[in-house]
Amino acid sequence: MDVKKKMGVDVVIIGGGNAGLVAAIEATNRGANVLVIEKSPRDKRGGNSRLSGGHFRIAMKGTRDFELLLKDSVLPHGGEIEIAPYTEDAYYADLMRVTEGLAEQRWAEMIVNKSYATMLWMKEQGVIWGLNTGQMIKKDGKLFWPSGVTVLTAGNSGEGLVEMLYAIAESRSIPVLYDTAARSLLTNVDGEVCGVIAQSKEGMIQIDAKSVILACGGFEGSREMRRCYLGEGWDLVKLRGTRYNTGDGLRMAFEIGAQSAGHWGGCHASIVSEDSPQIEAETVGAIRYSYLFGMIVNTEGKRFVDEGEDFIVYTYAKMGREITKQPGGVAYQIFDAKVMDLLRPEYQNAMRAESNTLEGLAEEIEIDSDTLVDTVKTYNRAIGKDTPFDPSKLDGRRTNGLKPDKTNWAQAIDTPPFVAYACVCGITFTYGGLKVNEKTEVIDTRDMPIAGLYAIGEMSGGVFFHNYPSGTGLTKGAVTARIAAAEVVARAGKG
């Protein structure tokens, strides 16, 4: 192919989100000459990381472990901070539990065991950490984070994370080509990857490199790939994540014989507002994650899911899929007045229906009144009254005899005004990816490493199946990025 420009570096990183930037910073620290190519324009740089909450799930022993991470950070006011321990064993057990035991053990262990050290390294590079107040509970005069919730977050959410990482990259003079999409991988006569052909605004460019790191995410931004791999109707769901993740890295790797891995029919499918944008819904704060304090009904006025199965961090990424199975792919979260102060900030000033009667609420959301009233009354009668409501733990306050039952945080919906929020599925990222070894080298269909090619973050499959524990994606991205960086530097002879 004729190209307008040729360049040469030790390492080219395709994708400038959390994983790509961590890899670029680590490889540069180790002496490599690095180039990052980013498909998006500069003002939308960062991929899904930019649209994330900036939360990282880490194993830690409790409050004391956060002292180093939070040094020089602005902490929330309102009481003494207490963070429950979250052991490596508990983290590993949660990851295996929510993925139904299918996560690859070697990677589950790697992510868990390296999580704290990786966050400490990011702190040393210049990332300013904070506490995720969205998972905080005020308890006995303290600001309390229960075990297993996502505690650590980057300042100013995902956008803050991305901009901090870019500032660090810029301080190390790491070049970034924006509006530049990778089109094909270059291989030599030995089958080794030795560069990439990319398309910039000026035309096609050739970037020769000793190694290529794929950090350009999954295929959630491609309607045709969603329909192909996830099934009927998935081309129509709202895209919560970035529009630029269209499976380019996967396609290029498959063209040179890469092997797939993981759950290609699975994805991070959370709940967003029905009135949110069709693309990049998260840009308007569309998430609706407080469903555990109320009930969810479909357009027929019937419950269809256990709203209190577990903490939000273990259920939100599969809730959207359940909504896609309902008539019209729409559901309503219903709350009464006594729980409104427990709802997340995204609910404030959001579009909602409201009425002092359940009949009036049904009319507002165009659901059969008799059915909705019967659903609520049946639910109220089924709640056990002996167990107190406690949002700080799995309280066991449940219904009995319903299909499905609500197994925690069940409270009667009986205090007007009643409110309803319309919600739909929002896809964030896909679970299927490339098979990689413990060095993050991409494996081909002969079960052999493709020399010079590495995949990190969402590009590598085998960790997430069916469901996803909140905050593990960014942690996985950073952990795998540092591993890849060390490998490519050694391959370039710069280590």
Sequence and secondary structure as in RCSB ss.txt:
>XXXX:A:sequence
MDVKKKMGVDVVIIGGGNAGLVAAIEATNRGANVLVIEKSPRDKRGGNSRLSGGHFRIAMKGTRDFELLLKDSVL
PHGGEIEIAPYTEDAYYADLMRVTEGLAEQRWAEMIVNKSYATMLWMKEQGVIWGLNTGQMIKKDGKLFWPSGVT
VLTAGNSGEGLVEMLYAIAESRSIPVLYDTAARSLLTNVDGEVCGVIAQSKEGMIQIDAKSVILACGGFEGSREM
RRCYLGEGWDLVKLRGTRYNTGDGLRMAFEIGAQSAGHWGGCHASIVSEDSPQIEAETVGAIRYSYLFGMIVNTE
GKRFVDEGEDFIVYTYAKMGREITKQPGGVAYQIFDAKVMDLLRPEYQNAMRAESNTLEGLAEEIEIDSDTLVDT
VKTYNRAIGKDTPFDPSKLDGRRTNGLKPDKTNWAQAIDTPPFVAYACVCGITFTYGGLKVNEKTEVIDTRDMPI
AGLYAIGEMSGGVFFHNYPSGTGLTKGAVTARIAAAEVVARAGKG
>XXXX:A:secstr
   SEEEEEEEEEE  SHHHHHHHHHHHHTT  EEEE SS GGGTTHHHHHS  EE   B SGGGHHHHTTT   
  SSEEEE  B HHHHHHHHHHHTTT S HHHHHHHHHHHHHHHHHHHHHT  EEE GGG EEETTEEEE TTS 
 EEETTHHHHHHHHHHHHHHHTT  EESS EEEEEEE TTS EEEEEEEETTEEEEEEEEEEEE    STT HHH
HHHHH TTTTTSEE S TT SSHHHHHHHHTTB EES TT EEEEEEETTS SBSGGGGT B   GGGSEEEETT
S B S TTSS HHHHHHHHHHHHHTSGGG EEEEE GGGGGGS GGGTT   EEESSHHHHHHHTT  HHHHHHH
HHHHHHTB SSS   TTS     BSS SS   SS     SSSEEEEEEEEEEEEE  EE B TT EEEBTTS EE
EEEEE GGGB SS  S   TTHHHHHHHHHHHHHHHHHHHHTT  
